[in-house]
Amino acid sequence: METIELMTIDMELILAQGEDSEHQFKRNITNADSLAAEMVAFSNGRGGKILIGVTDDGMIAGLEKEDIHRLNQLIFNAASQNMRPAIHPTTRNILTESGLILVIHVPAGINKPYQDKNGAFWVKTGADKRKATSREEIQRLFQSSGLLHADVSPANGLTIADLDMTYFRNFFQRRYEESLDARQLPLDQIIQNMNLGGNGLLNITGALLFGNNPSVHLPAFIVKAGCFPGTSIAVETYKDSRDIKGKMADIFQQVMSFILANLRQVQGEQTVNSLGVPEIPPIALEEIVTNALIHRDYLVHLCAN
């Protein structure tokens, strides 16, 4: 009895709060395709519940007992035949004073992206759903399930001929304490062994770390640096602005130089005749810049700011 009471209290709270990105209300459902689209959207997100027997404004309309068997068969068909990959939602019947409700629980998908039988990828946007149509958005769905990693994606046609060989040789010597030639392996094999590309092509990691002018072929992967007066960027003037391009190491150094050049110098514990020190310790800035460059989402083709 306590469990039923708790379920009723939870249901009343959900209905009072209305539809959101994790709860969808349906008066009734007769179409497997429309139900599959709802389940696809939940599976591509954080999961959620579909409450059948409830109007859009959260009023309980209730279901007939005859509806329950039909709906369970419809749910099974939609989940197994009308979407790919198939999912395994669970259902619960809740009897309230106002009527019977069927609740479908759709877990967050572990095999994203999910699509309906027509190949449409649905995602949640607030309480509604929409089709994901952009390449970047669909790529991010693949990425969220570990099926796609941006850093090993091909770098827009860049090949091993685009490597900065002097820089790469010096790195290899420092990293492995032997010369590149001492390995006695084809360059393409070495690149592949280091997960920097393959078949003569560089991936995004290889291009950004060791490429000559990678921004020519990857124009989104630069840093737009700006220094504004005050603490808001919602102004019409700036003190300094720069597009920072190059290999990852070059970008890091240039970003640090830009920040330090525009950072206020304070006396701190120095004497009057000593040079000032940055008001923010450089070591803290280095960690922030490193995280911004290394951990950015390279499936989003927008410049880092």
Secondary structure, DSSP 8 states (H G I E B T S, - for coil): -HHHHHHHHHHHHHHHH--BTTEEEES----HHHHHHHHHHHHHTT-EEEEETB-TTS-B--B-HHHHHHHHHHHHHHHHHSEES----EEEEEEETTEEEEEEEE---SS---EETTS--EEEETTEEEE--SHHHHHHHHHHTTS--GGGSEEEEEEGGGB-HHHHHHHHHHHHSS-TGGG-S-HHHHHHHTTSEETTEEEHHHHHHHBSSGGGT-TTSSEEEEE-SSS-S-SS--SEEEEE-SSHHHHHHHHHHHHHHTS-EE-TTS-TTS--EESS-HHHHHHHHHHHHHSS-TTS---B-
